[in-house]
Amino acid sequence: MKEELNFFEAVSQRRSVRVFDQMGTFDGGIVQKCLEAAILSPNSSNLQLYQFVRVPEYSTLKDRLAQLCMGQKAATTARELVVVLTRRDRWKAHAKANFEFISGSASGEGDKKVKLALRYYGKLVPMLYRKFPGWTMMKELIALAVGLRKLMVWEVSETAVRISVHKSASLASMTFMLAMKASGYDTCPMEGFDSKRVKKLLKLPVGSEIAMIIACGKGLPEGIYGERFRVPTSELIVVK
């Protein structure tokens, strides 16, 4: 294993690698370590509504899963596949866990902040994440009424909540991929897969969605398809 890279080296050298070495050693413990680092990533309301499902090379499901990734080389040559799920369906349990953590760690100091935090997890989070017929329209009407008088977060629809959950999963996924690169391994995030058949194969929860599947391994030179291209920085970074 090569020496670990620093942050900017990892960012600069990370590429989406599509062919992985089949002969060298592969340390699954590094994958676990990098995933544990990934869960420290920022996420919306600290709800952590995502889940990583590891499918290591010794799993009987690995080859079948690779074929469901449209048989692309990044999947078939990967030493491990990590399925990144969004778990919006776990919002109640995670909101409760945050509520109980704050309640149990309150020291009596900063009571106002504690009360605000408890109100957030006890009332506001349920208002945003609960689902029943007509509630999306009600949330949007409430946002409109409040927003006419003061500052308001307008993104309260079901689509907006779904996007928010996928954002959190993506932030954690990026941390994982950079950690893998810093540890001497390569990755390739894939969106090309049959989501319905993957869910059936892995027996994934009905309420989950697959954000991406990440192929992991030691990349081979032929796995990098051409030079890196990015549009000019001036188009992507704007100063007002």
Buried (B, 14 or more C-beta within 10 A) or exposed (E): EEEEBEEEEBEEEBBBBBBBBBEEEBBBEBBEBBBEBBBEBEBBBBBBBBBBBBBBBEBEBBEBBBBBBEEBBBBBBBBBBBBBBBBBBBBEEBBEBBBEEBEEEBEEEEEEEBEEBBEBBBEEBEEBBEEEEEEBEEBBEEBEEEEEEEEBEEEBBEEBBEEBBBBBBBBBBBBBBBBBBBBBBBBBBBEEBBEEEBBEBBEBEEEBBBBBBBBBBBBBEEBBEEEEEEEEEEEEEEEE
